[in-house]
Amino acid sequence: MAKAREAYSTRERADLLLLNLAKLRSEVSAIEAHYGILKADYT
């Protein structure tokens, strides 16, 4: 039972890390888009 709980916990952490990575990627995309607009307006 302990091994199953440990495997589930590891799976949960992996899923959470992947979710956080996806969020960061979307935030970076939004920041890059905003930077592109600001750069175009500045030059």
TAPEMO-V551942 format. One record per residue. N is the residue number from 1. RES is the residue in one letter. SS is DSSP state (H for helix, E for strand, C for the rest). PHI is phi in whole degrees, -180 to 180 (none if undefined). NEAR is the number of other C-alpha atoms within 12 Angstrom. Layout:
n=(N | N)
res=(RES | RES)
ss=(SS | SS)
phi=(PHI | PHI)
near=(NEAR | NEAR)
This chain:
n=(1 | 2 | 3 | 4 | 5 | 6 | 7 | 8 | 9 | 10 | 11 | 12 | 13 | 14 | 15 | 16 | 17 | 18 | 19 | 20 | 21 | 22 | 23 | 24 | 25 | 26 | 27 | 28 | 29 | 30 | 31 | 32 | 33 | 34 | 35 | 36 | 37 | 38 | 39 | 40 | 41 | 42 | 43)
res=(M | A | K | A | R | E | A | Y | S | T | R | E | R | A | D | L | L | L | L | N | L | A | K | L | R | S | E | V | S | A | I | E | A | H | Y | G | I | L | K | A | D | Y | T)
ss=(C | H | H | H | H | H | H | H | H | H | H | H | H | H | H | H | H | H | H | H | H | H | H | H | H | H | H | H | H | H | H | H | H | H | H | H | H | H | H | H | H | H | C)
phi=(none | -65 | -67 | -65 | -64 | -65 | -64 | -64 | -63 | -63 | -63 | -61 | -64 | -64 | -62 | -65 | -63 | -65 | -64 | -64 | -63 | -63 | -63 | -63 | -61 | -68 | -65 | -64 | -61 | -66 | -66 | -63 | -64 | -63 | -61 | -61 | -66 | -63 | -65 | -65 | -69 | -77 | -88)
near=(7 | 8 | 9 | 10 | 11 | 12 | 13 | 14 | 14 | 14 | 14 | 14 | 14 | 14 | 14 | 14 | 14 | 14 | 14 | 14 | 14 | 14 | 14 | 14 | 14 | 14 | 14 | 14 | 14 | 14 | 15 | 14 | 14 | 14 | 14 | 14 | 13 | 12 | 12 | 10 | 9 | 8 | 7)
